[in-house]
Structures are given as structure tokens and as C-alpha cells.
């Protein structure tokens, strides 16, 4: 089976081609065009601006992905089309969804809607070795932080999620407080490399609760109050580095602690780190150490597949296509609040 996938949930326009036979997958093409430089001017992603950029990039990227021959450009070598239907920015999602609907109608191909979060989990299937079920997934992206138990392909149970800010949102807001600009997460992580993780004792919320919920509003607010208390040190690069390092340490502590608690309860065969924040090297390293200590294999996607991309949507779409999870193109609508369960 050969899948054409489209991803436009936020500020990356992406197209991918993936072929598979059973559980053996081959990523043929994966093209990503980031809009970071465009949105950096605004200090964050502007939905309407992102949508216009997706419109300009979509057809050139499709032509680039389908440049192997006349049969492919006509869809004759495509068995199904997968597209991110949500969650995400409504104007951005619509570009991808409407493009996929048009192709499905023109080529008379089945259409598979994919949840963006499910795609992030499936990014770990792009490696030579793949996770085994049941798999515990820690999803950490810009707008989501949750623990999900994946019992089989397409079968998910949410164990817990954030009650307020997601970890990625907290990183972005702290970056703004420190004057680091956009995108905030990678810049905080980079600054933290030269900081002292013990310089400030920021709160680790809900660690003593016997649940898998998260809360990062408190640590974000603690950073704000600390900066206000030490306004005379704001020009000191080391002070800012210590803030970044201590903040990151608090967030990583909570994420790994909750994941370890979930491992003990559900006893998964494997653990998956998924989402854009999976690119954070401190989180990767700490979670790897935790999993090694309890003898559970950790799967982390390559950095290029940790960020938003269409390859992960293609994998999720492939396994859904095998189960016949298709929809009528006319009825499909972008769903900014689409959930994984």
C-alpha cells in the first residue's frame, strides 16, 4: 500500500509518500517547509498568516513529492490519502484537509483523517525497530501534555493530561519572559545548557498525587515572580541561564516522575516519547535513564520526525487504512479540537 500524506496543523507545510507491506514500512519522500522565519516577526504563530503560507507552498510541495512519473502525478500509484484533520489551528488545518479532499475526489482514492497526536506517536515507527504493545506514550507538544496507553494500532486510552498549560506552552512563555523570542522551547533549552539546574527551586506540581495529571502553570508563574524579584539581574546572562536551567529541570522532573509512575501501574512493553518537545535533549536523556533503570525499552523519534511532519501522518494513515478507517471526502471537516481518544 502506498500513502500520500499531508500535514498543515500549525506552521509547517509537509507532504510525504510512504509505502508498506504488513508491518514493513518504507518512507519514500518527506518534504517539510517551516514558517519559523515568517512568524518570528510576530513572536508566535499567526493562524491566518500560516494558512496563506500553506496555500502558497502546498502545490509546489505536492509536485515535488509526486515528481517520479506520470502515473504518480495522476494518483494511479497512490492507494490512499492521509491528512491531519486536527487538532491544530483551524485556518491552517483547512488548507491541508481541503487539498486532501480535492485529491481524493479527483483521483477517486480513499481518504484517511489522522489525529495529529496519533501521528506524533507513530513517528517512532519510522525507525528500523518499532515499539511493542502495550506501549505507553508520553506526548509533549506545544499544546498538549498527556500520558496515553496504546493497546494496539489505533486503540488508545488516556491515563492523564495537563490541567492547565502544556509543557511546550510553558517553555514558550518562559522564553518570552527571558526575551528569547520565537520559537521559545529550543531557545530555552539552548540557554539552559550553560545554567545551574539547582540555582532556583521551582515548584514541581502534583508529584504527590496518585494521578497522571500534569500542571505547569505554577512553575511558569514562579519564573515570572523570580524575574520580578531580581529585576536588577536581568542583564546578567548567567542569571538568565540559571533561570532557564532550573525551569527546564523542574519540567523534566515532573514529566519523568509521572511517566515512571505510569510504567509501574500499566507495565507497558515499551515507552514512546512523542511530540515536538521530544526534541529536548534533557528530557530525552532523563527519560532514557528512567526507562533503563526499570528495564523498559524507550523509543524516541529522530529529531526531524519529532517536529511536525507528514511522514508520521503517513504511518498513522497507513495503519488506519489497513483497518479500512476511511471517510467520505465530502463530509470531512477540519477539527481544531480533535482528540486521540
C-alpha positions, 0 to 999 in steps of 0.5 A, a space after each residue: 500500500 502506498 500513502 500520500 500524506 499531508 500535514 498543515 496543523 500549525 506552521 509547517 507545510 509537509 507532504 510525504 509518500 510512504 509505502 508498506 507491506 504488513 508491518 514493513 514500512 518504507 518512507 519514500 519522500 518527506 518534504 517539510 517547509 517551516 514558517 519559523 522565519 515568517 512568524 518570528 516577526 510576530 513572536 508566535 504563530 499567526 493562524 491566518 498568516 500560516 494558512 496563506 503560507 500553506 496555500 502558497 507552498 502546498 502545490 509546489 510541495 505536492 509536485 515535488 513529492 509526486 515528481 517520479 512519473 506520470 502515473 504518480 502525478 495522476 494518483 494511479 500509484 497512490 492507494 490512499 490519502 492521509 491528512 491531519 484533520 486536527 487538532 491544530 489551528 483551524 485556518 491552517 488545518 483547512 488548507 491541508 484537509 481541503 487539498 486532501 479532499 480535492 485529491 481524493 475526489 479527483 483521483 477517486 482514492 480513499 481518504 484517511 483523517 489522522 489525529 495529529 497526536 496519533 501521528 506524533 506517536 507513530 513517528 517512532 515507527 519510522 525507525 528500523 525497530 518499532 515499539 511493542 504493545 502495550 506501549 505507553 506514550 508520553 506526548 509533549 507538544 506545544 499544546 498538549 501534555 498527556 500520558 496515553 496507553 496504546 493497546 494496539 494500532 489505533 486503540 488508545 486510552 488516556 491515563 492523564 493530561 495537563 490541567 492547565 498549560 502544556 509543557 511546550 506552552 510553558 517553555 514558550 512563555 518562559 522564553 518570552 519572559 527571558 526575551 528569547 523570542 520565537 520559537 521559545 522551547 529550543 531557545 530555552 533549552 539552548 540557554 539552559 545548557 550553560 545554567 545551574 539546574 539547582 540555582 532556583 527551586 521551582 515548584 514541581 506540581 502534583 508529584 504527590 498525587 496518585 494521578 497522571 495529571 500534569 500542571 505547569 502553570 505554577 512553575 511558569 508563574 514562579 519564573 515570572 515572580 523570580 524575574 520580578 524579584 531580581 529585576 536588577 539581574 536581568 542583564 546578567 546572562 548567567 542569571 538568565 541561564 540559571 533561570 532557564 536551567 532550573 525551569 527546564 529541570 523542574 519540567 523534566 522532573 515532573 514529566 519523568 516522575 509521572 511517566 515512571 509512575 505510569 510504567 509501574 501501574 500499566 507495565 507497558 512493553 515499551 515507552 514512546 516519547 512523542 511530540 515536538 518537545 521530544 526534541 529536548 535533549 534533557 528530557 530525552 536523556 532523563 527519560 532514557 535513564 528512567 526507562 533503563 533503570 526499570 528495564 523498559 525499552 524507550 523509543 524516541 523519534 529522530 529529531 526531524 520526525 519529532 517536529 511536525 511532519 507528514 511522514 508520521 501522518 503517513 504511518 498513522 494513515 497507513 495503519 488506519 487504512 489497513 483497518 479500512 478507517 476511511 471517510 467520505 471526502 465530502 463530509 470531512 471537516 477540519 477539527 481544531 479540537 480533535 482528540 486521540 481518544 
